[in-house]
Amino acid sequence: MPGDNGHLNPASKSRDYFRPLPNGLEPDGQKNFCNLRAHGEWIVEPNFADKDCETPFYDAAGIRLAPDRLRLRSAEAGRTNWVMFQVSAANTITSMRLDAEGLCDSSPDFLRISVSRNAGIHWEAVWKAEKVGPRAIHLKLREEVGGVPFCWIPRCVTPHQS
């Protein structure tokens, strides 16, 4: 990603979209170089209704596509199933906003979103379902993903029943 489902919005000087050099200066525009870091906001919106919606998956195990709104479902009860997205930057990630929907059908179900800044050596859980039912997930990640050229985001689910 961003791949075919992404586009870039213009940069602002907000720390969410701008990562200055240690001296506070903008890397773009130094010595007449421009667009070194592509400061701005990448909007990535995979279309899970598309028949080829698995294209942006970096890796997946035990996931099936359902015909209704919450398309990504576990295919196997009692084990952790997941889908992983790799988000890449032209140079360095500054921050990330992640919006998703999730569903826990029963109290033994488990639904979690994590990030890795180092290709899976270390994972940081950034969200987990606390209650049964549908969930709107809105995350703003800066320290968790800032300063690296890519990160991995798995969505893990362990359903009591599939």
C-alpha positions as CSV (number, residue, x, y, z in Angstrom):
1,M,0.0,0.0,0.0
2,P,-0.7,2.8,-0.9
3,G,-0.8,1.0,-4.2
4,D,-3.8,1.3,-6.4
5,N,-6.1,2.4,-3.5
6,G,-4.2,5.4,-2.3
7,H,-3.8,9.1,-3.1
8,L,-1.8,11.9,-1.4
9,N,-3.4,15.0,0.1
10,P,-1.2,18.2,0.4
11,A,1.0,18.6,3.4
12,S,0.4,20.8,6.4
13,K,2.8,21.7,9.1
14,S,0.9,19.7,11.7
15,R,3.2,17.2,13.5
16,D,0.7,14.5,12.3
17,Y,1.8,15.1,8.7
18,F,5.2,16.8,8.9
19,R,8.4,15.3,10.3
20,P,11.1,18.0,10.4
21,L,14.8,17.5,10.5
22,P,16.4,17.7,14.0
23,N,17.1,21.4,13.5
24,G,13.4,22.0,12.8
25,L,13.9,22.7,9.1
26,E,11.8,21.2,6.3
27,P,13.7,18.5,4.3
28,D,11.8,19.4,1.2
29,G,12.9,22.7,-0.3
30,Q,16.5,22.4,1.1
31,K,19.1,23.1,-1.6
32,N,16.4,23.3,-4.3
33,F,15.3,19.7,-3.8
34,C,11.6,19.2,-3.6
35,N,9.3,16.3,-2.6
36,L,12.0,14.2,-0.9
37,R,9.6,13.0,1.8
38,A,6.2,13.5,0.2
39,H,4.9,15.2,3.4
40,G,1.1,14.9,3.4
41,E,-1.6,12.3,4.1
42,W,-1.9,9.1,2.1
43,I,-5.5,8.0,2.0
44,V,-5.7,4.2,1.7
45,E,-9.2,2.8,1.2
46,P,-9.3,-0.8,0.2
47,N,-12.6,-1.7,-1.4
48,F,-13.6,-5.0,0.2
49,A,-16.6,-5.3,-2.1
50,D,-14.2,-5.7,-5.0
51,K,-13.7,-9.3,-6.2
52,D,-9.9,-8.7,-6.1
53,C,-10.0,-7.1,-2.6
54,E,-7.4,-9.5,-1.3
55,T,-4.7,-7.7,-3.4
56,P,-3.7,-5.3,-0.6
57,F,-3.3,-8.2,1.9
58,Y,0.4,-8.6,2.8
59,D,-0.4,-12.0,4.3
60,A,-3.5,-13.8,5.8
61,A,-4.5,-17.0,7.5
62,G,-7.9,-18.4,8.3
63,I,-9.9,-15.4,6.7
64,R,-12.9,-15.8,4.5
65,L,-14.9,-13.1,2.7
66,A,-18.5,-12.7,3.6
67,P,-21.2,-11.2,1.3
68,D,-22.4,-8.6,3.8
69,R,-20.9,-5.3,5.1
70,L,-18.3,-6.8,7.5
71,R,-16.6,-8.8,4.7
72,L,-13.5,-10.1,6.5
73,R,-14.5,-13.1,8.7
74,S,-12.8,-15.9,10.5
75,A,-12.9,-19.2,8.6
76,E,-12.0,-21.3,11.6
77,A,-13.3,-21.2,15.2
78,G,-11.0,-21.7,18.2
79,R,-7.8,-20.4,16.6
80,T,-6.4,-17.0,15.9
81,N,-7.1,-15.9,12.3
82,W,-5.6,-12.8,10.8
83,V,-5.1,-10.5,7.8
84,M,-2.0,-8.3,7.6
85,F,-1.5,-5.1,5.7
86,Q,1.9,-3.5,4.9
87,V,1.8,0.3,4.8
88,S,4.8,1.7,3.0
89,A,6.0,5.3,2.7
90,A,8.1,6.9,0.0
91,N,10.6,7.8,2.7
92,T,9.3,7.8,6.3
93,I,5.9,7.4,7.9
94,T,4.9,10.4,10.0
95,S,1.6,9.2,11.5
96,M,-1.4,7.1,10.6
97,R,-5.1,7.3,11.1
98,L,-6.9,3.9,10.9
99,D,-10.7,3.6,10.6
100,A,-12.3,0.2,10.5
101,E,-15.3,-1.8,11.7
102,G,-15.2,-5.0,13.7
103,L,-17.6,-7.4,15.3
104,C,-17.4,-9.7,18.4
105,D,-20.3,-12.1,18.3
106,S,-19.8,-13.5,21.8
107,S,-17.8,-12.9,25.0
108,P,-15.1,-15.5,24.3
109,D,-14.4,-13.9,20.9
110,F,-11.1,-11.9,20.6
111,L,-10.5,-9.0,18.2
112,R,-7.3,-7.0,18.1
113,I,-5.3,-4.6,16.0
114,S,-1.5,-4.3,16.4
115,V,1.4,-2.6,14.6
116,S,5.0,-3.6,14.0
117,R,7.7,-1.0,13.1
118,N,10.3,-3.7,12.6
119,A,8.9,-6.4,10.3
120,G,7.3,-8.4,13.0
121,I,10.1,-8.7,15.6
122,H,8.1,-6.6,18.0
123,W,4.3,-6.0,18.0
124,E,2.4,-3.3,19.9
125,A,-1.3,-3.8,20.4
126,V,-3.1,-0.5,19.6
127,W,-6.7,-1.6,19.9
128,K,-8.8,-4.6,21.2
129,A,-12.5,-5.2,21.5
130,E,-13.7,-4.7,25.1
131,K,-17.4,-5.7,24.5
132,V,-19.6,-7.9,22.4
133,G,-21.2,-6.4,19.4
134,P,-20.2,-4.2,16.4
135,R,-17.4,-1.7,16.9
136,A,-16.4,1.4,15.0
137,I,-12.6,1.6,15.3
138,H,-10.9,5.0,15.0
139,L,-7.2,5.1,15.8
140,K,-4.7,8.0,15.5
141,L,-1.2,6.5,15.6
142,R,1.9,8.7,15.7
143,E,4.6,7.4,18.0
144,E,3.6,3.8,17.2
145,V,4.4,4.2,13.5
146,G,6.4,7.4,13.0
147,G,9.9,7.5,11.6
148,V,10.0,4.2,9.8
149,P,9.7,3.4,6.0
150,F,6.9,0.8,6.5
151,C,4.9,-0.9,9.1
152,W,2.7,-4.0,9.4
153,I,-0.8,-3.9,10.7
154,P,-2.5,-7.3,11.4
155,R,-6.1,-7.6,12.3
156,C,-6.4,-10.7,14.5
157,V,-9.6,-12.4,15.5
158,T,-10.2,-15.6,17.6
159,P,-13.8,-16.5,17.3
160,H,-15.6,-18.9,19.6
161,Q,-17.5,-20.1,16.6
162,S,-17.0,-19.3,12.9
